[in-house]
Structure formats: C-alpha cells, structure tokens
Amino acid sequence: MTLTPAIPRPLARSGNKAPHLFEVLDGAAPTRPLARHSLAGIDEVLLCRGDGPTREGRTLRIGLPDRWMSTVHARLVREGACFRVEDSGSTNGTFINGEPCASARSRTSTRCRSD
C-alpha cells in the first residue's frame, strides 16, 4: 500500500485547507478504487489489517484486507501542522520515499509504503 499526502492547491481552487491522505495502491486488491481521507480533526492514523476506514474520536484507522499486513503496521501521529510516521514493529517494515524507516517526520507529498 502506498499513501501520499495531498498535493497543495491554490486557495482559489480549494476551499478545504485540511490535509488529506491518499491511498493510491493496495497490492492485495489492485483494482480497488483509490481513497482520499481527510485528516481534519485527526491526531493519529493507524495503518492496519482490516476492512476499510473507521474513525474513533481523533483517530482514523485505515484497515486493509491484506492477510500479510501487521495487525497495526504503522502510525501517523500529528506534530503541529505535520505528521510523524512510525513503524509499529511490523515484519516487513515501513518505507518513506523509498527508504526503510522506523520513524520520520512527513512533509507535503511524502510517500509512505508499508510492505
């Protein structure tokens, strides 16, 4: 699965200033439609094995129907206007912009891949 934060747009075109998380590919279901998740009011995102997104208070859980994915694979935790990506001890790891990573601060257009 690859997740990419929203591409900034001029304010004239976009009235929504909230960041978004884009799910661009689910390797277990490559024909599944792309998904866009608003991060407005979200302080934590959990990337995990499951069936679709659910919101619990200020936590967004993005469940993917992939039997090879860890129960909780990675977390994104809000740090001011940015998010920190943290691997949750998954077997296959988390990659930020193609590099293996245990923890990293994300920026606009950061690509996060979980294997």
Helices and strands as residue ranges (DSSP letters): E 2-5, E 20-25, E 35-38, E 44-49, E 52-56, E 59-64, E 72-79, E 82-87, E 94-96, E 99-100, E 103-105, E 112-114
